[in-house]
Amino acid sequence: MGHSIHNHLHSSHHHQAVDGLVNLFTKANHDLTVVQHKLEKEFQQIYPDHANPMKLVSRIKKVQEDLSALQEQCRELLAAKQDLIDKARTTLVGNISSLQRLQASTGVAVTSDSQDPAYTNFNKIIDEWTAQLRSRKGDVTEDSSSEDVNQLLFSAIVQGN
């Protein structure tokens, strides 16, 4: 009989320890929530809405997400543009050579590539586009461009406060 009482006491003691731990965590969690709400209230009183540090942090996170999505879309756009250029060049070159063959077979003076206004204009546009891309790549490498954005963001935040 004494044996079962001992077991009962032991198990209830064990539960008390667990309950104590659970209570401690519950209290800690509650305290943290209270602190968070107090901070939010305090920040709302101290800072105008647009300068509230808690709101700024979430805005910065959103901006960073938007930026990476935008970078991805820009890459896709550049790839599509390059693809379009390649296809247009292939088509134009094909058309010019067909025209030259036609001119040769009919005995008309053959227009050289350099005399063809459409081809000349096309190449001029492509050269400008390529130069533009090169100058951008020369100024900023892939990594430093994101660093620059972060640097600008950081300095804007620091100066803003």
MITOR-285366 format. One line per 2 residues: number of its first residue (from 1); for each residue x, y, z of N, C-alpha, C, O. Coordinates in steps of 0.02 Angstrom, whole numbers, plus 50000, padded with zeros to 5 digits. Example, Ala and Ser with C-alpha at 12.3 -4.5 7.8 and 13.67 -1.06 7.14 Angstrom:
BEGIN
1> 50660,49716,50390,50615,49775,50390,50660,49835,50390,50712,49834,50423 | 50642,49888,50354,50684,49947,50357,50645,50002,50394,50670,50057,50402
// end
This chain:
BEGIN
1> 50042,49940,50000,50000,50000,50000,50044,50063,50000,50033,50109,49961 | 50094,50063,50045,50139,50121,50048,50173,50132,49981,50191,50188,49963
3> 50182,50078,49944,50217,50081,49880,50177,50123,49830,50206,50165,49795 | 50110,50112,49825,50070,50149,49776,50065,50223,49794,50063,50265,49750
5> 50065,50240,49858,50063,50310,49879,50127,50344,49855,50125,50401,49830 | 50183,50310,49864,50247,50338,49843,50246,50353,49768,50267,50407,49747
7> 50221,50306,49728,50215,50315,49655,50172,50375,49638,50189,50415,49595 | 50117,50381,49673,50070,50435,49660,50104,50503,49674,50099,50550,49635
9> 50137,50506,49730,50172,50568,49748,50225,50586,49696,50231,50643,49675 | 50262,50535,49675,50316,50545,49627,50289,50572,49561,50317,50619,49533
11> 50234,50542,49537,50207,50563,49472,50178,50634,49477,50186,50674,49431 | 50146,50651,49533,50117,50718,49538,50175,50769,49544,50168,50825,49519
13> 50230,50750,49575,50288,50794,49580,50315,50807,49510,50333,50864,49492 | 50318,50754,49470,50343,50759,49401,50298,50807,49361,50323,50849,49324
15> 50233,50799,49369,50186,50843,49333,50194,50915,49355,50189,50960,49314 | 50205,50926,49419,50214,50994,49444,50274,51027,49410,50271,51086,49392
17> 50327,50989,49401,50387,51016,49369,50371,51037,49297,50389,51091,49274 | 50336,50992,49262,50317,51007,49192,50270,51067,49191,50279,51113,49150
19> 50220,51066,49236,50172,51123,49239,50209,51188,49252,50194,51239,49222 | 50258,51185,49297,50297,51244,49314,50332,51272,49252,50333,51332,49240
21> 50360,51225,49213,50395,51245,49152,50347,51276,49102,50361,51328,49072 | 50290,51242,49093,50239,51267,49047,50216,51337,49068,50210,51382,49027
23> 50203,51345,49133,50182,51410,49159,50234,51463,49146,50219,51520,49127 | 50298,51444,49156,50353,51490,49145,50353,51514,49072,50358,51573,49058
25> 50347,51466,49026,50346,51483,48954,50285,51526,48937,50291,51575,48900 | 50228,51508,48964,50167,51546,48951,50176,51617,48974,50158,51665,48939
27> 50204,51625,49035,50215,51691,49063,50264,51731,49019,50253,51789,49003 | 50319,51697,49001,50370,51730,48960,50340,51753,48894,50352,51809,48871
29> 50301,51710,48864,50268,51726,48801,50222,51786,48809,50221,51831,48767 | 50184,51785,48863,50137,51839,48878,50177,51904,48888,50158,51957,48862
31> 50231,51900,48926,50273,51960,48940,50300,51989,48875,50299,52050,48865 | 50324,51946,48831,50351,51969,48767,50297,52004,48725,50310,52056,48694
33> 50237,51975,48725,50182,52006,48688,50167,52075,48716,50156,52123,48679 | 50165,52079,48783,50152,52143,48816,50206,52194,48796,50190,52251,48779
35> 50269,52173,48798,50325,52216,48779,50316,52240,48707,50324,52299,48692 | 50299,52193,48663,50290,52211,48592,50236,52264,48584,50245,52313,48548
37> 50179,52254,48618,50124,52302,48613,50144,52370,48641,50128,52422,48613 | 50181,52369,48698,50204,52431,48729,50249,52468,48680,50243,52529,48671
39> 50296,52431,48649,50342,52461,48601,50303,52492,48543,50316,52549,48522 | 50255,52454,48516,50215,52479,48460,50180,52544,48479,50180,52592,48441
41> 50149,52545,48539,50114,52605,48563,50162,52663,48570,50149,52719,48548 | 50220,52648,48601,50270,52700,48614,50295,52729,48548,50299,52789,48539
43> 50311,52684,48501,50336,52705,48436,50284,52748,48401,50301,52797,48368 | 50220,52728,48408,50167,52766,48374,50163,52837,48401,50149,52884,48363
45> 50176,52845,48466,50173,52912,48496,50235,52952,48477,50230,53011,48461 | 50294,52920,48479,50357,52955,48467,50366,52974,48394,50382,53031,48377
47> 50354,52924,48351,50368,52934,48280,50305,52945,48241,50254,52914,48255 | 50307,52990,48191,50250,52992,48144,50248,52924,48109,50297,52887,48107
49> 50190,52908,48081,50179,52841,48052,50234,52819,48005,50257,52762,48007 | 50256,52865,47961,50303,52845,47909,50374,52835,47936,50417,52810,47900
51> 50387,52854,47999,50454,52845,48026,50456,52793,48082,50508,52784,48114 | 50401,52760,48094,50398,52709,48146,50447,52652,48129,50439,52618,48078
53> 50498,52641,48172,50550,52590,48157,50521,52522,48141,50545,52487,48097 | 50468,52502,48177,50440,52436,48165,50409,52432,48095,50414,52382,48060
55> 50376,52487,48075,50346,52488,48008,50400,52493,47955,50394,52463,47901 | 50452,52532,47970,50508,52540,47922,50539,52472,47906,50553,52456,47848
57> 50550,52432,47958,50581,52367,47949,50540,52325,47901,50567,52293,47855 | 50474,52323,47911,50433,52281,47867,50430,52311,47797,50426,52274,47748
59> 50432,52378,47792,50433,52409,47726,50497,52392,47689,50497,52378,47629 | 50553,52395,47725,50618,52379,47694,50618,52307,47669,50641,52293,47614
61> 50591,52261,47709,50587,52191,47689,50547,52184,47624,50567,52148,47579 | 50491,52220,47621,50449,52216,47561,50486,52245,47500,50484,52216,47446
63> 50519,52301,47511,50557,52333,47456,50611,52285,47430,50621,52279,47370 | 50645,52251,47476,50697,52203,47456,50667,52146,47415,50697,52125,47365
65> 50609,52122,47436,50576,52068,47397,50557,52094,47327,50568,52061,47277 | 50528,52154,47326,50508,52184,47261,50569,52193,47216,50565,52181,47156
67> 50625,52216,47246,50685,52227,47207,50710,52164,47174,50728,52164,47115 | 50712,52109,47212,50738,52048,47182,50691,52022,47128,50713,51994,47078
69> 50626,52031,47138,50577,52012,47086,50588,52054,47023,50584,52029,46967 | 50600,52119,47034,50611,52166,46979,50674,52148,46940,50675,52149,46879
71> 50727,52131,46977,50790,52111,46945,50779,52050,46901,50804,52047,46845 | 50741,52002,46927,50727,51941,46889,50689,51958,46825,50705,51932,46772
73> 50639,52002,46831,50600,52022,46772,50643,52059,46721,50636,52050,46661 | 50690,52101,46746,50735,52137,46701,50779,52087,46663,50789,52095,46603
75> 50804,52037,46698,50845,51985,46665,50805,51951,46610,50830,51941,46555 | 50743,51933,46626,50700,51900,46576,50689,51946,46516,50689,51924,46458
77> 50678,52010,46530,50665,52060,46478,50727,52067,46433,50720,52069,46371 | 50786,52070,46463,50848,52076,46425,50858,52014,46381,50877,52020,46322
79> 50844,51956,46410,50852,51894,46371,50804,51893,46312,50822,51874,46257 | 50741,51915,46324,50691,51917,46271,50712,51966,46217,50703,51953,46158
81> 50739,52024,46238,50760,52075,46190,50817,52048,46147,50818,52058,46086 | 50865,52015,46180,50921,51986,46143,50896,51934,46093,50920,51931,46036
83> 50848,51894,46115,50819,51842,46072,50786,51874,46011,50794,51850,45955 | 50750,51929,46023,50716,51965,45969,50767,51992,45919,50757,51988,45859
85> 50821,52021,45947,50874,52049,45904,50904,51994,45860,50912,52003,45799 | 50919,51937,45890,50948,51881,45852,50902,51858,45796,50923,51847,45739
87> 50837,51851,45813,50788,51828,45763,50782,51879,45707,50780,51861,45648 | 50778,51944,45726,50771,51997,45676,50831,51998,45629,50824,52006,45568
89> 50891,51990,45659,50952,51991,45619,50951,51933,45569,50965,51942,45510 | 50934,51873,45593,50931,51814,45550,50883,51825,45492,50899,51812,45434
91> 50823,51851,45509,50772,51864,45457,50796,51915,45406,50790,51905,45346 | 50824,51971,45432,50847,52025,45388,50903,52000,45341,50901,52013,45281
93> 50951,51966,45371,51007,51940,45330,50981,51893,45277,51002,51895,45219 | 50934,51850,45297,50903,51803,45249,50868,51840,45193,50876,51822,45134
95> 50829,51891,45211,50793,51930,45160,50841,51966,45113,50830,51966,45052 | 50894,51995,45141,50942,52031,45098,50975,51984,45050,50983,52000,44991
97> 50995,51925,45073,51029,51879,45027,50980,51854,44973,51000,51843,44916 | 50916,51844,44992,50866,51825,44941,50859,51880,44889,50857,51867,44829
99> 50855,51943,44913,50848,52000,44869,50909,52005,44822,50901,52018,44762 | 50969,51993,44850,51029,51996,44808,51029,51942,44755,51048,51954,44697
101> 51008,51882,44775,51004,51827,44725,50953,51845,44670,50966,51833,44611 | 50897,51874,44691,50845,51894,44644,50871,51947,44596,50861,51943,44535
103> 50906,51997,44625,50934,52050,44583,50985,52021,44534,50987,52041,44475 | 51026,51976,44558,51078,51946,44515,51045,51907,44458,51067,51911,44400
105> 50992,51869,44473,50961,51827,44422,50924,51869,44371,50917,51849,44313 | 50900,51928,44390,50864,51971,44343,50910,52021,44309,50889,52060,44266
107> 50975,52020,44329,51023,52064,44297,51021,52136,44323,51054,52179,44294 | 50983,52149,44376,50981,52216,44407,51045,52224,44449,51071,52175,44474
109> 51069,52286,44457,51128,52298,44499,51113,52274,44570,51062,52292,44599 | 51159,52235,44597,51149,52206,44663,51163,52258,44717,51216,52290,44718
111> 51114,52266,44763,51123,52312,44820,51168,52278,44871,51154,52223,44894 | 51223,52312,44890,51266,52282,44941,51235,52294,45010,51193,52337,45018
113> 51258,52254,45059,51231,52260,45127,51236,52332,45153,51189,52358,45183 | 51294,52364,45140,51305,52430,45167,51259,52483,45136,51249,52536,45165
115> 51232,52468,45075,51188,52516,45041,51115,52507,45062,51073,52550,45049 | 51100,52451,45094,51031,52436,45113,51011,52477,45174,51038,52466,45229
117> 50965,52526,45167,50950,52571,45223,50920,52535,45284,50937,52550,45341 | 50876,52486,45271,50845,52450,45327,50898,52414,45368,50898,52416,45430
119> 50945,52382,45333,50998,52343,45366,51045,52390,45404,51066,52375,45460 | 51062,52446,45373,51107,52495,45405,51076,52522,45469,51109,52525,45521
121> 51011,52542,45465,50976,52568,45524,50973,52516,45580,50986,52530,45638 | 50956,52454,45560,50952,52400,45609,51018,52392,45646,51020,52389,45707
123> 51073,52389,45608,51139,52380,45639,51158,52439,45684,51190,52430,45736 | 51137,52499,45663,51152,52558,45703,51117,52553,45771,51147,52565,45824
125> 51053,52534,45770,51014,52526,45831,51045,52473,45876,51053,52483,45936 | 51064,52416,45846,51094,52361,45884,51160,52383,45916,51173,52367,45974
127> 51201,52420,45878,51265,52443,45904,51254,52489,45964,51290,52485,46014 | 51205,52534,45959,51190,52579,46014,51169,52540,46076,51192,52553,46131
129> 51125,52492,46065,51099,52450,46120,51156,52412,46154,51160,52408,46216 | 51201,52383,46114,51258,52346,46140,51304,52392,46180,51327,52373,46235
131> 51317,52451,46153,51361,52499,46188,51330,52518,46255,51365,52525,46306 | 51264,52528,46256,51228,52545,46317,51236,52490,46369,51251,52504,46428
133> 51227,52429,46348,51234,52371,46393,51305,52367,46420,51315,52357,46480 | 51354,52375,46376,51424,52370,46396,51441,52423,46448,51474,52408,46498
135> 51418,52485,46436,51434,52539,46483,51403,52525,46551,51433,52540,46603 | 51343,52496,46551,51310,52479,46615,51350,52424,46651,51361,52428,46711
137> 51369,52374,46612,51407,52319,46643,51475,52342,46667,51501,52318,46717 | 51503,52390,46631,51569,52416,46650,51565,52455,46714,51609,52450,46756
139> 51512,52495,46722,51504,52537,46782,51494,52494,46844,51528,52503,46894 | 51447,52448,46840,51430,52408,46898,51428,52335,46880,51394,52315,46833
141> 51464,52295,46918,51457,52223,46910,51393,52201,46945,51364,52240,46983 | 51372,52141,46932,51309,52116,46959,51305,52126,47035,51254,52149,47060
143> 51359,52108,47071,51357,52110,47144,51358,52181,47171,51321,52197,47218 | 51400,52224,47141,51406,52291,47170,51342,52332,47159,51329,52379,47196
145> 51303,52314,47108,51241,52352,47097,51193,52342,47155,51162,52390,47177 | 51188,52281,47180,51143,52270,47237,51173,52302,47300,51136,52326,47343
147> 51239,52302,47305,51271,52336,47361,51256,52411,47359,51241,52441,47410 | 51260,52439,47299,51245,52511,47291,51175,52526,47315,51164,52575,47351
149> 51127,52485,47295,51058,52495,47315,51053,52493,47391,51020,52536,47421 | 51085,52444,47422,51084,52438,47494,51116,52498,47527,51092,52524,47577
151> 51172,52520,47498,51209,52578,47524,51164,52639,47523,51161,52677,47571 | 51130,52649,47467,51085,52707,47459,51028,52703,47510,51012,52752,47543
153> 50998,52644,47516,50944,52634,47564,50968,52650,47634,50934,52686,47671 | 51027,52624,47650,51054,52633,47717,51066,52707,47732,51045,52731,47784
155> 51098,52742,47686,51114,52812,47697,51050,52854,47701,51045,52902,47740 | 51001,52835,47660,50936,52871,47662,50903,52863,47730,50875,52911,47757
157> 50905,52802,47757,50875,52788,47822,50912,52826,47877,50882,52858,47921 | 50979,52822,47874,51020,52854,47926,51010,52930,47925,51001,52961,47977
159> 51011,52959,47865,51002,53032,47860,50930,53053,47876,50918,53108,47901 | 50884,53009,47860,50814,53024,47871,50796,53032,47945,50750,53069,47962
161> 50832,52996,47989,50815,52999,48060,50849,53056,48095,50840,53065,48156
// end
